Amino acid sequence: MDKRIVFMGSPDFAVPALQALAKNWSIVGVVTQPDRPAGRGRKLQPPIVKVLAHELQLPIFQPKTLRETAAIDLIRKLAPDVIVVVAFGQILKQDVLAIPSYGCINVHASLLPRWRGAAPIQAAILHDEITGVTIMQMDEGLDTGPILSQRSVPIQHEMTAGDLSVALAQMGAELLIDTLPLYFDGAIKPRAQVDAEATQAPRLVKADGELDFNRPAEYLTRQIRAFNPWPGSFFYLEGVQIRVFRAQALVQKQAVPGKRYIIDSQPALGTRKGMLVLSEVQAAGKKRMSGREFLRGTHNWIEDQED
């Protein structure tokens, strides 16, 4: 309880960890990203971690980058025993990693070495049945440091990336609080990752959300869940973007990839294997609606087949 902790984090995923740490340890500083313009008015908005740190009356620091000498000197003056990093958004260089006597500890949203990188939650939904969180010692690589502890959880069938992020954030906070006392006492031996088993989950961009109907329907349903809320999944209907929030795969149905169908009064699209039935969508400039509502108001959906 007498250890000095600097916390680094920015988005919603970091909030449970900061809340848990504040209840159990002495936080001497919170380092988060600078305020950014957001929304239609492009007004400066603080990171959610800054909002929480202000409520907890913790010292807040927002350097543009931790590569600057002034930022590194700031961290040194805080004299942390350990730096806890949760979705901070910058890779720490050796000048920062070497400051705390117990090093820098990261909460990562995957079972490392599987899914190193910026989008581990989305990658796990796309490809896996089980995921989890890892507490690791940081080095200069991207999620390559030794593992201190891990905890796993099955991915529920209807879970979106938003749902899973909430669950893993809470799990990561709980595991962090369980791990730190053992780590400080020397009861945990860091375990090196096996690089040969590593997989990569690079940062996503908006264009990644476009649905490719040459993929199987089952894969596309995973994509729709994995990319919800961001970057979203979408296709184009005669030049109009249609976002897809929920869909089901009918793998037993044979169809032409990209061709439009009607199944049980719902819009459907052919894929490489099976049909993708659209349950909830949103056309550009309109509200979210069920597939049936969308179909009733869409006169250019070609009715090729009806079951």
N, C-alpha and C positions, 0 to 999 in steps of 0.2 A: 504493500500500500504506500510505501515511501518513494517509489520510483517516479521520476519525472518523465512524462509522456508528451510528445508532440504528435498531434493527429493531423494527417493530410487526407483530404477527401473533398468531393464536390457535389455529386448528384444524390438522388434519393437513395440509391443503394448504400451509401455511406452513413445514412442517418441512424439506423439501429446500432451500428458499432459505436458511433460517437455517444449516443445516449447511454449505452451500456458502460462504456469506459468512464463517462462522467460520474456514474453512480459508484464506481469501484476504485478509481485511480485518480491521481493528481495530474490533470492536463494543464500544461504550462503554456500551450499555444495551439491554435488551430490554423493550419495553412490551407487555403482553398484558392480556387481559380478567381481571377478578376470578374467583376460584374460585367455582363454581356448584354447588348441590345437584344430585345425579344419582343414578339407580338407585332401587331399591325402598326403600332406607334413607334416601334423600335426603341422603346425606353430601356434604360439600363436596368437589368434585373439581377439581384444577388443570387449566387448559388444557394441551394436549400441548406447546405451545411453551414453557410454563413448565418443564415436566419436562425438556425438552431443554436449555434455557438453564441449568438447575441442573447438569445433567451436564457442560455445557461451562464451568461456573464463570463465567458471565456475570452482570452485575448485572441484577436483575429488578425491574420496577415494574408495579404493577397498579392504576392509578387507576380509579375508577368511571366517570369521563368525562374527556375531554380538554378539556371546556369550562370546567372549574374553574381558577381562577387558580393554585392550588397545583400542579396538574398541568402547566400551561403553564410555570410557573417552573422546575419540575423538568426539563423538556425543555431549557430555556434553559441551565440549569446543566451539563447534559451536553455542551453546545457541539458539536452534531453538524455535520459538513460536509454530510451528506446524511441524510435519513430514508428508509429502505426499508420500504414497507408491503405486506404480503401477507395478504389476508383478515383484516384486523384487526377489522372489524365496526363501525367508527365512521367517519363522514365528518369529515375534518379541516377546521377552520375556519382563516381567514387568520392568526390569532394563532400557530398552530402551523406552518402552511405557510411562513410568512416567517422562521422561525428559522434553518434551515440555509442556508448560502451557495449550495449547489447544489440547494436545493429538496427536495421530497419525490417519491420515485419509487415507482410502484406496479406490481406484477405482477398482471395481470388475465387471467382464464381465458377470453378470447375474442379474436377478431380485430376489435378496435374499429374503427369505431363500431358494429359489429354486436354486439348483446347487452350493452348497458350494464345494470348492476343486479346484484341479489343472486344470481340463478340462471342464469348464462350457460351453464354446462355442461349443465343440463337442457334449456334452450332450444335449444342446438345439436343435441342428440340428437333432439329433437322435430322439428326443421325443416331441418337441414342435413346435408350429406355431408362437409364439411370444417370444422374449427375450428382453434384454436391459442391462442397466448398473446401478450400485448402488454405491453411495458414502456413506461410513460407517465409524463410529468411530471404531478403532481397539481395541480388547482385546486380551487375551492370547489364545483364541480359534481359530479354523480354520474358518474364515469368519463368526464368530458368533456375532460380535459387533453390536451396535445399528445403525439403518439406518438414514441417514441425508436426502438423496434425491434419486429419481429413475427416469429413463426415459426408455420408451419401444419402440420397433420397430418390425414390422413383419419380419419373416424370408422368404425371397424370395425363390421361388421354386428351382431355379438352384444354389443357394448360397452355396459355399464351406466354410469350416472353415476359410480358408485364406481370402476370401471375407468378411465374417462376422466379422472377427477380425479387419480388416481395418476400417469397418464401426463403430464398437463398440469403437475402440480406439479413433476415432474422436469424437464420441458422448460423451464418458467419459471425454475427455478433455474439451469439451464445458460445460458439466454439472458441472465439477469441478470448472471452472471459475465462473459459475453462483452461485454455492453453497457457496464458501469460504467467500464472503463478508457477506452473511446472517448468516453464522455460527459464524464468528467473532463478529458480532453485537448482537448475542444472539437471532436472529429472527427465528432460527430453533430449534425445540425441538426434540432431538434424540428419535427414536421410536424403542423399543426393538423388536427383531425378535421373531417370534413364532416358537420355536424349533420343535414343533410337525409337522409343515409344511415343515420342511427342507428335502432336497434331496441331495445326495452326488454325486460328479463328480470326482472320484479319478484319479490320474495320469495315463496316458496311457503308454503302452509299445509296442514295435514293433509287438509282437505276437498278440496283440489285433486286428491288421488289417486283419487277415486271414478271408476270407468270409466263413460263415457257411450257406450252402445251405439248411439246415433244417429250416432256418428262411424264412419268406415271402420275395418276391422280393421287395416289397415296402420298407421294413426295410433295405434291402441291398443297395438300391439306396441312402437312407439317410446316411447309414454308409459310402458309397463311398464319398459323399459330406462332411460329418463330419470329416473324417480322411484325407482329402486333405488340406494341403500338408503333414501332419504328424499325425499318423505313416504310412499313406498310406493304401490302401486296395489291397489284392492280393489273388490268389489261385494258385494251382500247376497243371500244365499240364504235366503228365508223368515225374515228378521230376523237371520241369523247372518252376520257379516262374513267374507268369504273374501278373503285376500290373494293376489295373483298375482305370482309371481316370474319366470316364463318363459312365453311363449306364442308361437304362430305364427299367421300370417294365411293363410287360404285365400281369396284374393281372387276365385277363379273360382266359389266356392260362393254361391248366392243363399240368403238366410235372412231371417227376421223379426228386427228389432233386439230384443235382450234375451231372445229365446226360447232354450231350452236344447235342445241336441242331443248326440248321441254320434257321434264321428268316429274310426274306427280304435281303438275301446275307450278313447277319451279324451273328457273333457267339452269341450263347445264351446258358444259363444254366438253368436247371430246379431248382426250389426252392420248399419250402413247399407249397407256394401259388403263382402260376404264374411263369413266366419266366423272367430271367434277361438278357436283350439284351445288349451286350457290344459295346459301341460306340467309346471308346478310350482306348487303352491298351498299355502296353510295356512289352515285354518279356525280361528276364534277358540278359544283354549284347547287347540289340538292342535299337533302337530309339522308341520314342512314335509314335503311328500310329493309324489311324482309325480302327474300327472293321473290315471293309471290306478289308482294306489293310492287316491286320493281317491274315484274313481268306484265302486270296489269297496265302500267303506265308507259310501257315501252313498245312502240308500234313497229320498230325495225329489228326486233328479235326474230330471226327466221325460224319458223316452226317446222323443223325437218322431221321430227319424230315425237310422238306423244305416247306415254305409257300411263 
